[in-house]
Structures are given as structure tokens and as C-alpha cells.
């Protein structure tokens, strides 16, 4: 495929996968509306969402490097979203002294930064496993 066309297709695909991933993530993991919280200036939620966007983007970039076609990239992107959701629940489970969701809603930037780091770190691990 011509490089300019394939780049454009991967660009569109990435927007769709990231957008769908964020929508699914919000429906599955939080009792609040992420974009309302961000609109109200909640930096903790913004950091958490940024981690998800970057994390899904990292997984997609590895998939593009190692996949033969767009369908494989879509599959890896979807799998990456699922793994990011699992990571969120594991993070929530490991923080037994407080609820990650509640702390994010309260605007706890420290929790938001750790959520961002968890998303990015695990995205590199998932991405590196793509062959």
C-alpha cells in the first residue's frame, strides 16, 4: 500500500480505536463522566485519561510496526483496550486503603499520575510482546 495512504488509514484507525476505547473504559470503570470531570478542571481524571490515550497509542504503534494489515492492528488495539481495563481493575484492587475511582473524582493528582504511569508502563509491556 502506498505510504501516504497507509499512514492516513492508520491515523483514522487509531482515532477510532482510541475513541472507542475511552468510551468503553468510561462505561465499564467509572460512575462519573470523564469529560465532565475534565471540563470542570479535574486534573487527576485528565491524567488518568491521558495515560489511557498514550497507552492505547503505544500498543497501536507496536501493532503497526509488527502487523501485516489493518485488521491485525484493529485486533491488537481492541486487545490493548481490554488489557488497559484489566490493569485499571488490578490497580483498584491493589489499592485496598482507598478507591482509585473515588480519589480520581476527588481530584487527587497523585493518584492520577500513578494511573497514568500504570497505563503507559503496561502499554510498553503489551506492545513489546506483539510480534
N, CA, C and O atoms as CSV, one atom per row, in Angstrom:
chain,resi,resn,atom,element,x,y,z
A,1,UNK,N,N,0.854,-1.175,0.000
A,1,UNK,CA,C,0.000,0.000,0.000
A,1,UNK,C,C,0.902,1.242,0.000
A,1,UNK,O,O,1.962,1.247,0.627
A,2,UNK,N,N,0.489,2.247,-0.680
A,2,UNK,CA,C,1.241,3.492,-0.781
A,2,UNK,C,C,1.395,4.111,0.615
A,2,UNK,O,O,0.417,4.173,1.359
A,3,UNK,N,N,2.604,4.574,0.989
A,3,UNK,CA,C,2.851,5.037,2.368
A,3,UNK,C,C,1.930,6.157,2.851
A,3,UNK,O,O,1.529,6.151,4.015
A,4,UNK,N,N,1.590,7.101,2.007
A,4,UNK,CA,C,0.718,8.194,2.435
A,4,UNK,C,C,-0.699,7.694,2.732
A,4,UNK,O,O,-1.344,8.143,3.680
A,5,UNK,N,N,-1.159,6.778,1.922
A,5,UNK,CA,C,-2.490,6.204,2.122
A,5,UNK,C,C,-2.504,5.358,3.386
A,5,UNK,O,O,-3.412,5.486,4.207
A,6,UNK,N,N,-1.508,4.495,3.549
A,6,UNK,CA,C,-1.484,3.636,4.736
A,6,UNK,C,C,-1.343,4.468,6.011
A,6,UNK,O,O,-1.959,4.144,7.026
A,7,UNK,N,N,-0.555,5.520,5.973
A,7,UNK,CA,C,-0.422,6.392,7.142
A,7,UNK,C,C,-1.764,7.015,7.492
A,7,UNK,O,O,-2.145,7.068,8.661
A,8,UNK,N,N,-2.475,7.485,6.482
A,8,UNK,CA,C,-3.789,8.071,6.721
A,8,UNK,C,C,-4.756,7.043,7.301
A,8,UNK,O,O,-5.507,7.351,8.227
A,9,UNK,N,N,-4.741,5.829,6.764
A,9,UNK,CA,C,-5.627,4.784,7.263
A,9,UNK,C,C,-5.295,4.424,8.713
A,9,UNK,O,O,-6.200,4.252,9.529
A,10,UNK,N,N,-4.018,4.310,9.036
A,10,UNK,CA,C,-3.623,4.033,10.424
A,10,UNK,C,C,-4.012,5.189,11.342
A,10,UNK,O,O,-4.397,4.969,12.490
A,11,UNK,N,N,-3.914,6.404,10.847
A,11,UNK,CA,C,-4.309,7.589,11.607
A,11,UNK,C,C,-5.801,7.536,11.952
A,11,UNK,O,O,-6.183,7.713,13.109
A,12,UNK,N,N,-6.631,7.293,10.948
A,12,UNK,CA,C,-8.085,7.193,11.156
A,12,UNK,C,C,-8.410,6.033,12.082
A,12,UNK,O,O,-9.213,6.165,13.006
A,13,UNK,N,N,-7.779,4.901,11.826
A,13,UNK,CA,C,-7.995,3.713,12.657
A,13,UNK,C,C,-7.645,3.991,14.118
A,13,UNK,O,O,-8.374,3.586,15.023
A,14,UNK,N,N,-6.549,4.667,14.339
A,14,UNK,CA,C,-6.119,4.984,15.710
A,14,UNK,C,C,-7.118,5.888,16.418
A,14,UNK,O,O,-7.415,5.684,17.595
A,15,UNK,N,N,-7.632,6.878,15.716
A,15,UNK,CA,C,-8.643,7.759,16.307
A,15,UNK,C,C,-9.875,6.949,16.706
A,15,UNK,O,O,-10.432,7.149,17.786
A,16,UNK,N,N,-10.291,6.049,15.846
A,16,UNK,CA,C,-11.472,5.230,16.126
A,16,UNK,C,C,-11.219,4.305,17.316
A,16,UNK,O,O,-12.053,4.219,18.217
A,17,UNK,N,N,-10.087,3.617,17.328
A,17,UNK,CA,C,-9.784,2.671,18.408
A,17,UNK,C,C,-9.629,3.407,19.738
A,17,UNK,O,O,-10.166,2.964,20.753
A,18,UNK,N,N,-8.910,4.514,19.744
A,18,UNK,CA,C,-8.730,5.270,20.986
A,18,UNK,C,C,-10.071,5.825,21.465
A,18,UNK,O,O,-10.393,5.728,22.650
A,19,UNK,N,N,-10.849,6.403,20.559
A,19,UNK,CA,C,-12.156,6.936,20.939
A,19,UNK,C,C,-13.081,5.857,21.481
A,19,UNK,O,O,-13.724,6.046,22.513
A,20,UNK,N,N,-13.149,4.725,20.787
A,20,UNK,CA,C,-13.987,3.620,21.254
A,20,UNK,C,C,-13.465,3.084,22.584
A,20,UNK,O,O,-14.244,2.763,23.481
A,21,UNK,N,N,-12.151,2.990,22.703
A,21,UNK,CA,C,-11.556,2.510,23.947
A,21,UNK,C,C,-11.911,3.395,25.127
A,21,UNK,O,O,-12.242,2.894,26.201
A,22,UNK,N,N,-11.844,4.701,24.939
A,22,UNK,CA,C,-12.187,5.625,26.022
A,22,UNK,C,C,-13.664,5.525,26.382
A,22,UNK,O,O,-14.029,5.576,27.557
A,23,UNK,N,N,-14.501,5.384,25.374
A,23,UNK,CA,C,-15.939,5.249,25.619
A,23,UNK,C,C,-16.243,3.973,26.401
A,23,UNK,O,O,-16.987,4.000,27.381
A,24,UNK,N,N,-15.671,2.871,25.966
A,24,UNK,CA,C,-15.876,1.597,26.660
A,24,UNK,C,C,-15.314,1.668,28.069
A,24,UNK,O,O,-15.942,1.209,29.023
A,25,UNK,N,N,-14.135,2.243,28.192
A,25,UNK,CA,C,-13.500,2.351,29.502
A,25,UNK,C,C,-14.385,3.119,30.471
A,25,UNK,O,O,-14.568,2.699,31.614
A,26,UNK,N,N,-14.930,4.236,30.023
A,26,UNK,CA,C,-15.788,5.051,30.884
A,26,UNK,C,C,-17.057,4.282,31.271
A,26,UNK,O,O,-17.506,4.369,32.414
A,27,UNK,N,N,-17.625,3.545,30.346
A,27,UNK,CA,C,-18.851,2.792,30.630
A,27,UNK,C,C,-18.599,1.660,31.640
A,27,UNK,O,O,-19.463,1.347,32.459
A,28,UNK,N,N,-17.421,1.061,31.574
A,28,UNK,CA,C,-17.127,-0.119,32.389
A,28,UNK,C,C,-16.539,0.228,33.753
A,28,UNK,O,O,-16.783,-0.486,34.726
A,29,UNK,N,N,-15.774,1.306,33.839
A,29,UNK,CA,C,-14.973,1.511,35.046
A,29,UNK,C,C,-15.409,2.632,35.970
A,29,UNK,O,O,-15.093,2.576,37.159
A,30,UNK,N,N,-16.107,3.633,35.499
A,30,UNK,CA,C,-16.385,4.778,36.368
A,30,UNK,C,C,-17.867,5.078,36.477
A,30,UNK,O,O,-18.654,4.799,35.572
A,31,UNK,N,N,-18.221,5.657,37.617
A,31,UNK,CA,C,-19.608,6.059,37.841
A,31,UNK,C,C,-19.817,7.534,37.496
A,31,UNK,O,O,-20.921,8.055,37.644
A,32,UNK,N,N,-18.780,8.193,37.044
A,32,UNK,CA,C,-18.864,9.595,36.658
A,32,UNK,C,C,-18.513,9.736,35.186
A,32,UNK,O,O,-18.027,8.796,34.559
A,33,UNK,N,N,-18.765,10.918,34.644
A,33,UNK,CA,C,-18.463,11.206,33.243
A,33,UNK,C,C,-17.075,11.837,33.152
A,33,UNK,O,O,-16.849,12.940,33.649
A,34,UNK,N,N,-16.155,11.127,32.514
A,34,UNK,CA,C,-14.774,11.597,32.426
A,34,UNK,C,C,-14.672,13.009,31.857
A,34,UNK,O,O,-13.975,13.858,32.412
A,35,UNK,N,N,-15.368,13.256,30.750
A,35,UNK,CA,C,-15.209,14.541,30.077
A,35,UNK,C,C,-15.856,15.680,30.856
A,35,UNK,O,O,-15.417,16.825,30.754
A,36,UNK,N,N,-16.889,15.381,31.629
A,36,UNK,CA,C,-17.453,16.411,32.517
A,36,UNK,C,C,-16.440,16.765,33.605
A,36,UNK,O,O,-16.239,17.937,33.927
A,37,UNK,N,N,-15.808,15.738,34.163
A,37,UNK,CA,C,-14.784,15.979,35.193
A,37,UNK,C,C,-13.631,16.799,34.622
A,37,UNK,O,O,-13.148,17.731,35.265
A,38,UNK,N,N,-13.200,16.456,33.435
A,38,UNK,CA,C,-12.104,17.202,32.798
A,38,UNK,C,C,-12.554,18.627,32.505
A,38,UNK,O,O,-11.795,19.572,32.718
A,39,UNK,N,N,-13.782,18.788,32.019
A,39,UNK,CA,C,-14.332,20.121,31.757
A,39,UNK,C,C,-14.401,20.976,33.009
A,39,UNK,O,O,-14.289,22.200,32.944
A,40,UNK,N,N,-14.585,20.322,34.149
A,40,UNK,CA,C,-14.625,21.035,35.429
A,40,UNK,C,C,-13.233,21.261,36.018
A,40,UNK,O,O,-13.098,21.799,37.117
A,41,UNK,N,N,-12.198,20.845,35.279
A,41,UNK,CA,C,-10.829,21.093,35.724
A,41,UNK,C,C,-10.223,20.007,36.586
A,41,UNK,O,O,-9.224,20.251,37.262
A,42,UNK,N,N,-10.797,18.813,36.584
A,42,UNK,CA,C,-10.265,17.723,37.402
A,42,UNK,C,C,-8.994,17.179,36.753
A,42,UNK,O,O,-9.049,16.395,35.806
A,43,UNK,N,N,-7.852,17.610,37.280
A,43,UNK,CA,C,-6.566,17.219,36.711
A,43,UNK,C,C,-6.264,15.744,36.917
A,43,UNK,O,O,-5.601,15.127,36.083
A,44,UNK,N,N,-6.738,15.173,38.009
A,44,UNK,CA,C,-6.495,13.756,38.266
A,44,UNK,C,C,-7.141,12.889,37.195
A,44,UNK,O,O,-6.510,11.971,36.671
A,45,UNK,N,N,-8.391,13.177,36.869
A,45,UNK,CA,C,-9.081,12.428,35.823
A,45,UNK,C,C,-8.398,12.677,34.478
A,45,UNK,O,O,-8.243,11.755,33.677
A,46,UNK,N,N,-7.992,13.915,34.233
A,46,UNK,CA,C,-7.301,14.235,32.982
A,46,UNK,C,C,-6.012,13.424,32.848
A,46,UNK,O,O,-5.714,12.915,31.767
A,47,UNK,N,N,-5.253,13.301,33.924
A,47,UNK,CA,C,-4.024,12.496,33.888
A,47,UNK,C,C,-4.334,11.029,33.619
A,47,UNK,O,O,-3.647,10.375,32.835
A,48,UNK,N,N,-5.362,10.523,34.268
A,48,UNK,CA,C,-5.754,9.130,34.071
A,48,UNK,C,C,-6.158,8.880,32.622
A,48,UNK,O,O,-5.749,7.884,32.025
A,49,UNK,N,N,-6.957,9.775,32.057
A,49,UNK,CA,C,-7.382,9.646,30.656
A,49,UNK,C,C,-6.178,9.783,29.725
A,49,UNK,O,O,-6.069,9.054,28.739
A,50,UNK,N,N,-5.285,10.705,30.033
A,50,UNK,CA,C,-4.077,10.871,29.214
A,50,UNK,C,C,-3.279,9.573,29.182
A,50,UNK,O,O,-2.764,9.184,28.134
A,51,UNK,N,N,-3.178,8.909,30.320
A,51,UNK,CA,C,-2.470,7.633,30.366
A,51,UNK,C,C,-3.113,6.592,29.469
A,51,UNK,O,O,-2.423,5.820,28.804
A,52,UNK,N,N,-4.419,6.573,29.455
A,52,UNK,CA,C,-5.136,5.620,28.605
A,52,UNK,C,C,-4.909,5.930,27.127
A,52,UNK,O,O,-4.649,5.029,26.329
A,53,UNK,N,N,-5.008,7.203,26.771
A,53,UNK,CA,C,-4.791,7.598,25.373
A,53,UNK,C,C,-3.374,7.234,24.938
A,53,UNK,O,O,-3.178,6.636,23.880
A,54,UNK,N,N,-2.388,7.595,25.757
A,54,UNK,CA,C,-0.998,7.286,25.423
A,54,UNK,C,C,-0.792,5.771,25.398
A,54,UNK,O,O,-0.134,5.244,24.500
A,55,UNK,N,N,-1.352,5.080,26.377
A,55,UNK,CA,C,-1.188,3.633,26.442
A,55,UNK,C,C,-1.755,2.925,25.234
A,55,UNK,O,O,-1.100,2.053,24.662
A,56,UNK,N,N,-2.964,3.284,24.836
A,56,UNK,CA,C,-3.557,2.667,23.651
A,56,UNK,C,C,-2.743,3.036,22.413
A,56,UNK,O,O,-2.537,2.205,21.529
A,57,UNK,N,N,-2.284,4.279,22.356
A,57,UNK,CA,C,-1.447,4.712,21.233
A,57,UNK,C,C,-0.142,3.924,21.142
A,57,UNK,O,O,0.302,3.585,20.045
A,58,UNK,N,N,0.465,3.635,22.272
A,58,UNK,CA,C,1.703,2.848,22.284
A,58,UNK,C,C,1.429,1.442,21.749
A,58,UNK,O,O,2.181,0.925,20.922
A,59,UNK,N,N,0.359,0.836,22.224
A,59,UNK,CA,C,0.017,-0.509,21.761
A,59,UNK,C,C,-0.259,-0.496,20.256
A,59,UNK,O,O,0.195,-1.380,19.530
A,60,UNK,N,N,-0.999,0.503,19.794
A,60,UNK,CA,C,-1.273,0.613,18.361
A,60,UNK,C,C,0.019,0.796,17.563
A,60,UNK,O,O,0.168,0.224,16.483
A,61,UNK,N,N,0.948,1.588,18.089
A,61,UNK,CA,C,2.192,1.812,17.342
A,61,UNK,C,C,2.988,0.519,17.199
A,61,UNK,O,O,3.525,0.243,16.126
A,62,UNK,N,N,3.073,-0.278,18.269
A,62,UNK,CA,C,3.744,-1.571,18.158
A,62,UNK,C,C,3.007,-2.474,17.171
A,62,UNK,O,O,3.631,-3.185,16.384
A,63,UNK,N,N,1.678,-2.440,17.219
A,63,UNK,CA,C,0.891,-3.270,16.299
A,63,UNK,C,C,1.154,-2.866,14.852
A,63,UNK,O,O,1.263,-3.728,13.981
A,64,UNK,N,N,1.256,-1.579,14.591
A,64,UNK,CA,C,1.532,-1.107,13.233
A,64,UNK,C,C,2.922,-1.575,12.789
A,64,UNK,O,O,3.107,-1.993,11.646
A,65,UNK,N,N,3.891,-1.500,13.698
A,65,UNK,CA,C,5.249,-1.961,13.376
A,65,UNK,C,C,5.276,-3.430,12.979
A,65,UNK,O,O,6.011,-3.818,12.071
A,66,UNK,N,N,4.469,-4.255,13.664
A,66,UNK,CA,C,4.615,-5.706,13.545
A,66,UNK,C,C,3.466,-6.416,12.844
A,66,UNK,O,O,3.509,-7.638,12.703
A,67,UNK,N,N,2.457,-5.706,12.406
A,67,UNK,CA,C,1.307,-6.363,11.798
A,67,UNK,C,C,1.360,-6.260,10.283
A,67,UNK,O,O,1.953,-5.349,9.705
A,68,UNK,N,N,0.716,-7.231,9.679
A,68,UNK,CA,C,0.727,-7.294,8.217
A,68,UNK,C,C,-0.387,-6.472,7.584
A,68,UNK,O,O,-0.306,-6.116,6.408
A,69,UNK,N,N,-1.440,-6.165,8.366
A,69,UNK,CA,C,-2.568,-5.460,7.760
A,69,UNK,C,C,-3.376,-4.706,8.818
A,69,UNK,O,O,-3.120,-4.815,10.017
A,70,UNK,N,N,-4.344,-3.949,8.344
A,70,UNK,CA,C,-5.176,-3.131,9.233
A,70,UNK,C,C,-5.988,-3.965,10.210
A,70,UNK,O,O,-6.182,-3.560,11.356
A,71,UNK,N,N,-6.460,-5.114,9.779
A,71,UNK,CA,C,-7.267,-5.962,10.660
A,71,UNK,C,C,-6.472,-6.391,11.891
A,71,UNK,O,O,-6.997,-6.374,13.004
A,72,UNK,N,N,-5.221,-6.771,11.700
A,72,UNK,CA,C,-4.383,-7.144,12.844
A,72,UNK,C,C,-4.206,-5.972,13.804
A,72,UNK,O,O,-4.205,-6.159,15.021
A,73,UNK,N,N,-4.059,-4.783,13.271
A,73,UNK,CA,C,-3.909,-3.597,14.112
A,73,UNK,C,C,-5.190,-3.359,14.914
A,73,UNK,O,O,-5.130,-3.024,16.097
A,74,UNK,N,N,-6.340,-3.531,14.278
A,74,UNK,CA,C,-7.621,-3.376,14.980
A,74,UNK,C,C,-7.719,-4.397,16.107
A,74,UNK,O,O,-8.115,-4.055,17.221
A,75,UNK,N,N,-7.364,-5.637,15.826
A,75,UNK,CA,C,-7.428,-6.692,16.841
A,75,UNK,C,C,-6.498,-6.366,18.001
A,75,UNK,O,O,-6.904,-6.460,19.159
A,76,UNK,N,N,-5.260,-5.986,17.711
A,76,UNK,CA,C,-4.315,-5.631,18.785
A,76,UNK,C,C,-4.794,-4.411,19.557
A,76,UNK,O,O,-4.648,-4.346,20.778
A,77,UNK,N,N,-5.366,-3.444,18.846
A,77,UNK,CA,C,-5.890,-2.254,19.523
A,77,UNK,C,C,-7.005,-2.616,20.482
A,77,UNK,O,O,-7.026,-2.145,21.619
A,78,UNK,N,N,-7.934,-3.450,20.034
A,78,UNK,CA,C,-9.019,-3.902,20.902
A,78,UNK,C,C,-8.498,-4.682,22.093
A,78,UNK,O,O,-8.964,-4.506,23.219
A,79,UNK,N,N,-7.527,-5.548,21.833
A,79,UNK,CA,C,-6.924,-6.323,22.908
A,79,UNK,C,C,-6.231,-5.395,23.905
A,79,UNK,O,O,-6.292,-5.611,25.116
A,80,UNK,N,N,-5.579,-4.370,23.387
A,80,UNK,CA,C,-4.922,-3.387,24.252
A,80,UNK,C,C,-5.908,-2.662,25.145
A,80,UNK,O,O,-5.622,-2.412,26.316
A,81,UNK,N,N,-7.075,-2.320,24.596
A,81,UNK,CA,C,-8.119,-1.664,25.394
A,81,UNK,C,C,-8.570,-2.593,26.512
A,81,UNK,O,O,-8.700,-2.170,27.660
A,82,UNK,N,N,-8.807,-3.849,26.181
A,82,UNK,CA,C,-9.226,-4.823,27.195
A,82,UNK,C,C,-8.170,-4.945,28.292
A,82,UNK,O,O,-8.502,-4.960,29.477
A,83,UNK,N,N,-6.901,-5.031,27.898
A,83,UNK,CA,C,-5.832,-5.150,28.894
A,83,UNK,C,C,-5.698,-3.882,29.741
A,83,UNK,O,O,-5.373,-3.963,30.926
A,84,UNK,N,N,-5.943,-2.726,29.151
A,84,UNK,CA,C,-5.916,-1.479,29.930
A,84,UNK,C,C,-7.043,-1.482,30.968
A,84,UNK,O,O,-6.851,-1.015,32.090
A,85,UNK,N,N,-8.203,-2.000,30.601
A,85,UNK,CA,C,-9.317,-2.085,31.551
A,85,UNK,C,C,-8.975,-3.052,32.679
A,85,UNK,O,O,-9.235,-2.769,33.848
A,86,UNK,N,N,-8.390,-4.193,32.321
A,86,UNK,CA,C,-7.963,-5.144,33.350
A,86,UNK,C,C,-6.935,-4.497,34.277
A,86,UNK,O,O,-6.996,-4.676,35.493
A,87,UNK,N,N,-5.997,-3.751,33.709
A,87,UNK,CA,C,-4.984,-3.067,34.525
A,87,UNK,C,C,-5.633,-2.098,35.500
A,87,UNK,O,O,-5.196,-1.986,36.646
A,88,UNK,N,N,-6.673,-1.397,35.059
A,88,UNK,CA,C,-7.371,-0.471,35.944
A,88,UNK,C,C,-7.965,-1.209,37.135
A,88,UNK,O,O,-7.832,-0.764,38.275
A,89,UNK,N,N,-8.622,-2.342,36.870
A,89,UNK,CA,C,-9.228,-3.110,37.956
A,89,UNK,C,C,-8.177,-3.695,38.891
A,89,UNK,O,O,-8.392,-3.756,40.101
A,90,UNK,N,N,-7.044,-4.126,38.346
A,90,UNK,CA,C,-5.957,-4.635,39.193
A,90,UNK,C,C,-5.410,-3.498,40.054
A,90,UNK,O,O,-5.157,-3.693,41.243
A,91,UNK,N,N,-5.225,-2.320,39.471
A,91,UNK,CA,C,-4.768,-1.145,40.216
A,91,UNK,C,C,-5.750,-0.828,41.342
A,91,UNK,O,O,-5.346,-0.568,42.475
A,92,UNK,N,N,-7.033,-0.854,41.021
A,92,UNK,CA,C,-8.073,-0.601,42.026
A,92,UNK,C,C,-8.014,-1.655,43.135
A,92,UNK,O,O,-8.179,-1.333,44.311
A,93,UNK,N,N,-7.781,-2.896,42.762
A,93,UNK,CA,C,-7.715,-3.996,43.725
A,93,UNK,C,C,-6.496,-3.876,44.646
A,93,UNK,O,O,-6.575,-4.175,45.837
A,94,UNK,N,N,-5.372,-3.437,44.079
A,94,UNK,CA,C,-4.138,-3.352,44.855
A,94,UNK,C,C,-4.105,-2.168,45.815
A,94,UNK,O,O,-3.302,-2.146,46.748
A,95,UNK,N,N,-4.954,-1.205,45.595
A,95,UNK,CA,C,-5.012,-0.046,46.486
A,95,UNK,C,C,-6.161,-0.234,47.460
A,95,UNK,O,O,-7.200,0.418,47.358
A,96,UNK,N,N,-5.956,-1.125,48.393
A,96,UNK,CA,C,-7.013,-1.501,49.310
A,96,UNK,C,C,-7.368,-0.398,50.305
A,96,UNK,O,O,-8.469,-0.402,50.854
A,97,UNK,N,N,-6.472,0.529,50.544
A,97,UNK,CA,C,-6.733,1.574,51.533
A,97,UNK,C,C,-7.629,2.690,50.992
A,97,UNK,O,O,-8.172,3.480,51.764
A,98,UNK,N,N,-7.783,2.755,49.679
A,98,UNK,CA,C,-8.648,3.773,49.082
A,98,UNK,C,C,-9.128,3.296,47.721
A,98,UNK,O,O,-8.563,2.374,47.133
A,99,UNK,N,N,-10.167,3.934,47.238
A,99,UNK,CA,C,-10.702,3.641,45.911
A,99,UNK,C,C,-10.063,4.580,44.893
A,99,UNK,O,O,-10.129,5.801,45.034
A,100,UNK,N,N,-9.453,4.005,43.881
A,100,UNK,CA,C,-8.852,4.814,42.820
A,100,UNK,C,C,-9.914,5.691,42.181
A,100,UNK,O,O,-9.692,6.882,41.960
A,101,UNK,N,N,-11.055,5.112,41.888
A,101,UNK,CA,C,-12.145,5.865,41.250
A,101,UNK,C,C,-12.550,7.069,42.094
A,101,UNK,O,O,-12.699,8.172,41.568
A,102,UNK,N,N,-12.727,6.867,43.389
A,102,UNK,CA,C,-13.119,7.974,44.265
A,102,UNK,C,C,-12.032,9.039,44.339
A,102,UNK,O,O,-12.324,10.234,44.289
A,103,UNK,N,N,-10.782,8.608,44.459
A,103,UNK,CA,C,-9.683,9.571,44.551
A,103,UNK,C,C,-9.547,10.383,43.263
A,103,UNK,O,O,-9.258,11.579,43.309
A,104,UNK,N,N,-9.756,9.736,42.119
A,104,UNK,CA,C,-9.713,10.475,40.858
A,104,UNK,C,C,-10.834,11.496,40.802
A,104,UNK,O,O,-10.620,12.643,40.409
A,105,UNK,N,N,-12.012,11.085,41.190
A,105,UNK,CA,C,-13.158,12.011,41.167
A,105,UNK,C,C,-12.941,13.175,42.121
A,105,UNK,O,O,-13.369,14.296,41.846
A,106,UNK,N,N,-12.274,12.912,43.248
A,106,UNK,CA,C,-11.974,13.978,44.210
A,106,UNK,C,C,-10.868,14.907,43.715
A,106,UNK,O,O,-10.614,15.950,44.317
A,107,UNK,N,N,-10.210,14.526,42.618
A,107,UNK,CA,C,-9.153,15.375,42.064
A,107,UNK,C,C,-7.776,15.106,42.634
A,107,UNK,O,O,-6.907,15.976,42.575
A,108,UNK,N,N,-7.554,13.928,43.183
A,108,UNK,CA,C,-6.254,13.587,43.758
A,108,UNK,C,C,-5.250,13.381,42.624
A,108,UNK,O,O,-5.236,12.335,41.975
A,109,UNK,N,N,-4.414,14.388,42.397
A,109,UNK,CA,C,-3.472,14.377,41.283
A,109,UNK,C,C,-2.433,13.267,41.438
A,109,UNK,O,O,-1.987,12.698,40.442
A,110,UNK,N,N,-2.046,12.956,42.665
A,110,UNK,CA,C,-1.066,11.887,42.882
A,110,UNK,C,C,-1.603,10.556,42.350
A,110,UNK,O,O,-0.873,9.808,41.700
A,111,UNK,N,N,-2.857,10.266,42.619
A,111,UNK,CA,C,-3.466,9.033,42.120
A,111,UNK,C,C,-3.578,9.094,40.593
A,111,UNK,O,O,-3.355,8.091,39.915
A,112,UNK,N,N,-3.919,10.249,40.061
A,112,UNK,CA,C,-3.981,10.416,38.612
A,112,UNK,C,C,-2.644,10.165,37.940
A,112,UNK,O,O,-2.585,9.557,36.871
A,113,UNK,N,N,-1.575,10.631,38.562
A,113,UNK,CA,C,-0.235,10.420,37.987
A,113,UNK,C,C,0.151,8.945,38.018
A,113,UNK,O,O,0.743,8.436,37.066
A,114,UNK,N,N,-0.182,8.261,39.104
A,114,UNK,CA,C,0.131,6.831,39.173
A,114,UNK,C,C,-0.711,6.066,38.148
A,114,UNK,O,O,-0.208,5.145,37.505
A,115,UNK,N,N,-1.983,6.436,37.989
A,115,UNK,CA,C,-2.830,5.797,36.982
A,115,UNK,C,C,-2.240,6.000,35.589
A,115,UNK,O,O,-2.223,5.071,34.782
A,116,UNK,N,N,-1.760,7.200,35.305
A,116,UNK,CA,C,-1.112,7.491,34.029
A,116,UNK,C,C,0.103,6.593,33.840
A,116,UNK,O,O,0.281,6.005,32.774
A,117,UNK,N,N,0.935,6.485,34.865
A,117,UNK,CA,C,2.154,5.675,34.778
A,117,UNK,C,C,1.830,4.198,34.580
A,117,UNK,O,O,2.490,3.519,33.793
A,118,UNK,N,N,0.826,3.698,35.284
A,118,UNK,CA,C,0.438,2.296,35.134
A,118,UNK,C,C,0.002,2.017,33.693
A,118,UNK,O,O,0.411,1.018,33.101
A,119,UNK,N,N,-0.814,2.890,33.138
A,119,UNK,CA,C,-1.287,2.704,31.761
A,119,UNK,C,C,-0.135,2.698,30.769
A,119,UNK,O,O,-0.085,1.854,29.875
A,120,UNK,N,N,0.781,3.626,30.921
A,120,UNK,CA,C,1.899,3.722,29.985
A,120,UNK,C,C,2.854,2.540,30.147
A,120,UNK,O,O,3.271,1.939,29.157
A,121,UNK,N,N,3.200,2.209,31.386
A,121,UNK,CA,C,4.134,1.104,31.625
A,121,UNK,C,C,3.596,-0.210,31.061
A,121,UNK,O,O,4.312,-0.944,30.382
A,122,UNK,N,N,2.325,-0.496,31.352
A,122,UNK,CA,C,1.763,-1.748,30.857
A,122,UNK,C,C,1.598,-1.740,29.336
A,122,UNK,O,O,1.678,-2.790,28.697
A,123,UNK,N,N,1.373,-0.575,28.763
A,123,UNK,CA,C,1.289,-0.490,27.291
A,123,UNK,C,C,2.611,-0.881,26.646
A,123,UNK,O,O,2.626,-1.544,25.609
A,124,UNK,N,N,3.723,-0.472,27.256
A,124,UNK,CA,C,5.032,-0.877,26.717
A,124,UNK,C,C,5.231,-2.377,26.834
A,124,UNK,O,O,5.793,-2.997,25.931
A,125,UNK,N,N,4.784,-2.966,27.920
A,125,UNK,CA,C,4.905,-4.416,28.090
A,125,UNK,C,C,4.059,-5.144,27.055
A,125,UNK,O,O,4.529,-6.081,26.410
A,126,UNK,N,N,2.806,-4.711,26.898
A,126,UNK,CA,C,1.935,-5.326,25.892
A,126,UNK,C,C,2.517,-5.112,24.506
A,126,UNK,O,O,2.604,-6.046,23.710
A,127,UNK,N,N,2.914,-3.884,24.221
A,127,UNK,CA,C,3.466,-3.576,22.910
A,127,UNK,C,C,4.697,-4.405,22.569
A,127,UNK,O,O,4.845,-4.882,21.444
A,128,UNK,N,N,5.569,-4.569,23.542
A,128,UNK,CA,C,6.802,-5.340,23.310
A,128,UNK,C,C,6.502,-6.804,23.023
A,128,UNK,O,O,7.302,-7.493,22.390
A,129,UNK,N,N,5.353,-7.280,23.488
A,129,UNK,CA,C,5.012,-8.689,23.260
A,129,UNK,C,C,4.426,-8.934,21.878
A,129,UNK,O,O,4.303,-10.087,21.466
A,130,UNK,N,N,4.066,-7.889,21.157
A,130,UNK,CA,C,3.478,-8.028,19.835
A,130,UNK,C,C,4.575,-8.402,18.843
A,130,UNK,O,O,5.569,-7.692,18.689
A,131,UNK,N,N,4.370,-9.530,18.180
A,131,UNK,CA,C,5.370,-9.962,17.180
A,131,UNK,C,C,4.729,-10.249,15.857
A,131,UNK,O,O,5.416,-10.621,14.906
